[in-house]
Amino acid sequence: MAGPAVFFAVFFAYPVVSIVGRGLQVDGVWQFGRIGEVLSRADIQRVLWFTAWQALASTALTLLIALPAAYVFARFDFPGKQLLRAVVTVPFVLPTVVVGTAFLALLGRGGLLDELWGVRLDTTVWAILLAHVFFNYAVVVRTVGGLWSQLDPRQEEAARVLGAGRFAAWRRVTLPALGPAVAAAALMVFLFTFTSFGVVQILGGPTFSTLEVEIYRQTAQLLDLPTAAVLTLVQFAAVGAILAVHASTVRRRETALKLVDPAQTARRPRGPRQWALLGGVLLTVLLLILVPLGVLVERSLDGPGGYGLDFYRALQSTGDAGSSFLVPPIEAIWNSMRYALTATGIALLIGGLAAAALTRRAGRFVRGFDALLMLPLGVSAVTVGFGFLITLDKPPLDLRTSWILVPLAQALVGVPFVVRTMLPVLRAVDDRLREAAAVLGASPLRVWREVDLPMVRRAVLIAAGFAFAVSLGEFGATVFIARPDRPTLPVAVARLLGRPGELNYGQAMALSTILMVVCAAALLLLERIRTDKTSGEF
């Protein structure tokens, strides 16, 4: 546990604590009265209220739309099921900047709805809610559907034989078994929407602001560190509470249930109701997922002279003298690939060590360490990025001008995915195999190489794929620390969207399309190499 603990202490806890300290300390004395002053401001209360209610609304809407799909994937067997599962999961691995850009192309000024019917939904809460459902749809489908597919349907059938109606049997038998999985999925959706940044930044305009967006505004635009520090503490407390409840639901989900092979529970749809349900889910996937992505691609090809690659070719130049780029935007592709590959290596090393430690130890301390590894998913990435700038500026950690700063920030987000992917597989390895190898004289390193590694090789590849995808799309911290001459893809997209003009808009669409294709390719590769055991997991 030493390596991961030191890594998180230096590159996560130290920057966050330092920026909070700078905001709440005067001449070395803590000014906790500032917390009440900030929270009593009307503008901050509006931000807190909007953050909470839009997260609740996004969670409820996601559950309402995604639970039928979870049932379809769990109980139905139909041609193209695996491909459809991959398509459904694509939005989850897309950078939030791409999600915001896709819905801007669909719902914004000059978007598809604006052209066809004169309807604009950008800068409205509906655009934000729909984008959140798009992004989190797979969380519910994978988490709930993964458990649902392993529940023995004969239990519900037995209840119906004993006289219970279809709904009563589902409510009394299936729902209690699914309850922890539904709760876990709802909490994760709430967490992701509560801390939403890229989607709200692009679609919300000046009207709507979540905690994360407000922290960015107070830090980067107003340089009001006290307010940013208080909001960081509020978000930290909220995320800690959410993760604590989530851990409890996960433990309840791991209690004894009668589980079966998913292959035994899926069957072809029978009867008009089941076929109608399958058709409804397919229509939802088409309208909610494929249409926004398709419009994004279409807008990237719709140049001034008609459809073509004009916007893609324009990525090879820096533009006019007033351009915000010191290098051609296309270089952001290679920068992002190098950064993401480096971040993936770091995340695999730190996450692999952490997963191995959690496999071999138990107790409250270990559970606390496990929760610590999840915090980067919810703590303000903006705070971490700005904290990097003000803390990692002195020897021996003077990294402000070093390229490694970006992969370090990206790896913080990738580590939780590595741990969550590898931990179930490592826990499934029989300890007696390790003990037998040790008795035969194998060193701990050789035991890992000869016993654990062959069994977790596929899990490592899956973890690497997820770490690569989330590193590629990290935006909140990278927007602070990416150098102007080495922008990443999400930073380049945000810069282009922030400048007026058809060319900048088209280039943003083109870069977003490239980023979408890379992330989707990584996910499709994961679907090919994943094991049956991880088919319902992230």
Secondary structure by P-SEA (a helix, b strand, c coil): caaaaaaaaaccaaaaaaaaaaacccccccccaaaaaaaacaaaaaaaaaaaaaaaaaaaaaaaacaaaaaaaacccccaaaaaaaaaaccccccaaaaaaaaaacccccccccccccccccccaaaaaaaaaaaaaaaaaaaaaaaaaaccaaaaaaaaaacccaaaaaaccccccaaaaaaaaaaaaaaaaaaccaaaaaccccccccaaaaaaaacccccaaaaaaaaaaaaaaaaaaaaaaaaaaaaaaacccccccccccccccccaaaaaaaaaaaaaaaaccaaaaaaaaaaaacccccccccccccccccccccccccccccaaaaaaaaaaaaaaaaaaaaaaaaaaaaaacccaaaaaaaaaaaccccccaaaaaaaaaacccccccccccccaaaaaaaaaaaaaaaaaaaaaaaaaccaaaaaaaaaacccaaaaaaccccccaaaaaaaaaaaaaaaaaccccccccccccccccaaaaaaaaaacccaaaaaaaaaaaaaaaaaaaaaaaaaaaaccccccccc
